[in-house]
């Protein structure tokens, strides 16, 4: 089947970004995040509780997916956490390396 998008906020911070995604009813273990060729992809499944006896079932079971292009990112520094139905992904851009200053000796 198809998949649905979900709302995100993307905030620029010093040397990177913080992405906050709204994923109510999604468990941490049902979320997959990967980064490939400058593109961050978040996928998640909201599943039905198989043991529950539903009297009303209006909440969709769904496959959520969203891809966002970032370009030059230091992918080793991407971190993610899940809090109260919000997925928070912190992304650090490549910081320009500072060359050590060289003192020139006056002869």
N, C-alpha and C positions, 0 to 999 in steps of 0.2 A: 504493500500500500504506500500511499504518499506520506509525507511527513509535514509537521507543522513547525512554524517558526516560534520564537518566544521573545519577549521584550528584553533588551539589554541596555545598559548604560556603559559607555566607554569614556573614561576620564583620563586625560593626559596628566601624568605626574612627572617629576624630574627623572630623567633617564628611563621613561617607560610609560606604561598604561595600567589602569585597573579596569577590568571588565566585570560588571555585575550582571548576572543573568537571573531572571525570575523563573523558577522551576518548581512551583508548588506541587506537592504530592510525589515528587521524584526522589528516590533514595540515592544516596551517594554511590552505592555499588552499581546502580543502573546508568551511571553517566560515564561516557568515554570522551576524553579530550585528546586530540592529537594535533601535531604541528608539522606541516610538510610544505616545503617550498614557499615559506613566508605566509602560509595560510593556516589560521587556527580554526579547527573544526570541533564543535561540541555536539555530541549526540546523546540522546537519553531516551529511555522508555518509561512511560508511566503504565504500570501493570495493574491488573485487577487482583484483589485479594481472593485467591482461589477458595479459601476456607469460609469466606463471608457469605451470608445469605442475604442478598440485596433485596430490600423492599423498594427502594428507589435507586436507580443507577443513571445519573445524568452526567457524570464526569467522564469525559472521553478517555479511552485508552489510547495512547498515542505515541508515535515515534517523533521525537523532536530533533531538529537538526538546524544548525546555523554555522555558516563559515564566514570568517572575517579575514581580510588580507592585511598583513602588517609589514611585509618586506623584511628589511634587515633587523632580525631579532636574535638576541642571544638565547637560543632555545633551552640551554641548560638552566636558565634562571626562571623559567616559567613555573609558577606555583599555583595551586588551586585549593580552595576549601569550600565546604558546604555549610551554611548556617541558616536555619529557619526558612528553608525553601529558596534560599539565594545561593547561587554558585558564584564565588568570587575568584577570579583568575588575575594574578599579577604577572605582568610581562615586563621584562627589562630590555631596553634597547641596547645595542652595542655602544658602550661608552668609548669615545675616542681615546686611544692610549696616549698618555703623556710621555714624551721622550724625556729621559732624565737630563737635567741641566748639566752642561759640561763647563767647568770653570777653566778658563784659558789662563795658563800661567804666563806672566809677563817675564821675558828673559832679560 
